[in-house]
Amino acid sequence: MDRAKIVAGLIALCICGCSRQPGIVVASKNFTEQVVLGEIVAQHLEHRLNRSVERRLNLGGTLLAHQALVHGDIDLYPEYTGTALTAILKERSENNPAAVLEKVRTAYGKLGIDWLDPLGIDNGFAMVIRGEDARRLRVPTLSAAAGVAAGWRLGAGYEFEQRADGLAALKNAYHLNFPVSPKSMDLGLLYQALNQKQVDMIAANATDGLLSKLDVVVLDDDRHAFPPYQVCIAVRQEQLKKWPGLGTALAELSGKFTNAAMQTLNYQVDGQHRPAAQVARDFLQGAGLAN
């Protein structure tokens, strides 16, 4: 190929690249449930809008994802109402799911971000102990667990230890006896540590896949230390205006999930080691959203 043709080709590529409109960027935080939900959203939008979607899954923690959304580096991601209320907005925790959602919607609206209707998941913190200990000590609730004189060796992720709606809220509500400092670890190691008796209690989540597979007990949060954590899609308002059909497509996902269904999806990835993309595809087909 002569030089003139090469130059012409490069110019054509530049014109095509410069004229291409940026697409929709779907993100997620850096744990299994978020990655699965992000993949479900991305595949659903690709199907409904008939266009490719850029994925920035496993992006990072709460603050990083929030800042990326506010600054327009991403367009949408799944978030939790209780997390937004306490970790982002620094508001006091409360127990009314509708009131929490309304507060979050109002505050985020001022940032140019809409919170769509809940997906159907309420993934709150779950304080989990071994089934054998629950039966031996007869502790169905966190209040009862606070009465165990020997106390509890706690395992928790970094965010739970640092957030006001995490360890601080637990201590304030129940005054549990922790004779040693909580053992900080990756979320994926919590159940292993509990099973191997490295810890006696873990700060897990209500939709963890292993909850339905292991002999463990979730202690009832009878004093409501933790706020509701309904999962919603947070999306930039300018993108809803820019892309016809985006809001309608996203709204189709509202109410399509349950905690039990999310446990199953999480277990398929964590326990059965299936790719998140395959799990998402099967979910959309089963929910009647793939046609």
C-alpha positions, 0 to 999 in steps of 0.5 A: 500500500502506498503512502497516500493510501495509508494517510487516507486510511488514518484520516478516515479512522480519525473521522470515524473515531471522533464522530462516535458518540460515547456510550453508556457506562455501567459500573459496580462496586467490588464484590460479587453481588455488585458485579452480578447486578452490574452485568445483568444491567449491562446485558439488559441495556444492550438487548433493549437499546440494541447498542453496546454498553461499556462495563466498569465492573468491580470498580472499587468501594462505596466512596469511589463509585459515588465520586465516579458517578457524580463526576460523570466518569460512569453513568449508573450503578446499583447502590444500597439505600442505607449505604447512601444515607449513612456512608455518603450523606452522613445522615442518621440511620432510621428503620423506615425503608420508604423514608430512607429511599425518599431522603436519598432520592431528594439529596441525590436529585440535587446532584443530578442523580435519580434513584429508580424504584427498588430491585426487590433486594434488601441486603442489610448487614447480617451478623452470623454465627455457627448453627451449633453455637446458636443451638448451644447458647440459645441466642436467636437475637443480637440482644441475646448474643450480648448476654453471652459472658465469654463474648465473641471473636468477630470477623468483618470486612474493612467497610463494616469496621469503618462505617458508622452504620457498621461496627459502631452502630452494632456496638451502640445498639447491643454492647456486645462483648468483643474480648479481642479486636475484630479480625479484618479480612476480605469478604470472601474469607468470612465464612471460611474463618467462621467454619474453621473457628478462627472467629465466632461471629461474622459481619456478613450480608443478607444475600450471601450465597453461603447462608442457604448452604451452611449450618449457620444462623443469622441473628435477628437485629431486634433493636434495628441497629442497621438501616434498610439497604434496598438496592436501586439503580442510581443513574445520572439524569443527563443520561436519562435525557440523552438516551431514549429508552434508557429509563424504560429499560432500567425500570423493567428491572425494578421488583424483579429480584428477591433476597433468595434469588440474589443468594442463588445468583451469588452462590452460582458465582462464589460457590459454583464458580460460574462466570458472572456473564453466564449467571446474568444471562440465565437470570434475564432469560428466567425473568422473561427479559431476554425476548 
